[in-house]
Amino acid sequence: MNKIGTVIGFTFRNKVKTKAFLITTLVLAIIISIAINIPYLIQLFTGEDLKSGSTKVGLVYGQQVELAEQLDSYWKAQNNDEFTFVKYDTSDAAVLKKDIEDGKIDGYLEFSEEQATLFPSVVYSSNEDDGLNPIAQAELSGALQAVKMQVIVKDSLTAEQIAELKKPVQFNAQNINVDASAPKANEKDESTQMMNFGVVYILIILFFFTSMTTGNMIAAEVTTEKSSRIMEILITSVSPLTQMFGKVIGMFLVGLTQIATFVLVIIGNLLMPQNKEVLADFNIDLSQVSIDVLVYGFIFYVLGYFLYAVLFAAIGSIVSRTEDLGQAVMPITMLSLAAFYVGTFSMGAPNTMLMKVSSFIPFLSPTTMIVRIGIGEIAVWEIWVSILLLVISILFFGWLSAKIYRTGVLMYGKRPTMKELRKAMKAYKI
């Protein structure tokens, strides 16, 4: 245990002090900080206050006084500050253009005087090529659609009927095999589902990122030590198995250190004064995150990491040149990509047969089980069966990787064939 602790400590210290690790962590931290502070940076460089005021739209009444009044009344009733209307009695292009240049309005809206249909066409004019911003444009389109409905139906419908028409249809799904009178234990409200969705997505990305980066670092370090003949010196003081598991655990701690750094960077940026209002607008309530998602997510993250890590170590031990490492680890890379894509692309349908089957495949379960636990329907026994299969797979592939590692670290020259590996592995017992 003292020796494996020494290997773990040496691996951890050696990696966190390297320029590659420090530069990568620093660059990613800067990118995260910039992404979080984009609204503030836009405000800083443009000199515009993104939170103060709203878009001022000139509303030309002209010959469509009734329509303009209906649009203005409807928008005031919405209590929406995305934009405000400024009344203009007549359409005087020179006056409107001057007001835009003076900053009194951002643009103006007018109804066509030629009404070939029940509702005239609408034109928005400004000195910007792209017109209104997408959010304001969507809000204005909705308001015009509501006014159009009022004009077409006129007095044939009551105000309550018109309001009912505007409401979206409620669409619910139910399982016919479940007793409708029984309480739904797994029913989640929308806010909790959204929080769990975000947590699941972050966990999948973290698993893929750390398993790939640390796994490749493990394989690269083993191959480098082997190609430089340092391995011949190392095995005189520490056994190959101690080296393998020490490197795997040490790299795991390196990955956790990097993740903890990014979490601190995110929290630090979100707590900055200019970002508090943005955070409040999203109504983020971390108390709504399910504890099961975090606990099981961490369990599957750790187990999935060790499954892939021992395989990366085994592959690194049979490669003699770092130039051949990329091709050698390609099968494991494809497995991790499959786990990532199956998990992410199935987040919209977590209860499909593909997800259920993938939950019991050890190479895919670290991501698919997180999705099913967070945003799907799953029984507790399925979770523990998947964990049991993952543990058994780690023990089996750990034993197999240990045999390959023990055999491959001193095999130089061309990459050994499967027949040569089997023959050499039979000579050593783990």
Disulfide bonds with the S-S distance in Angstrom:
none
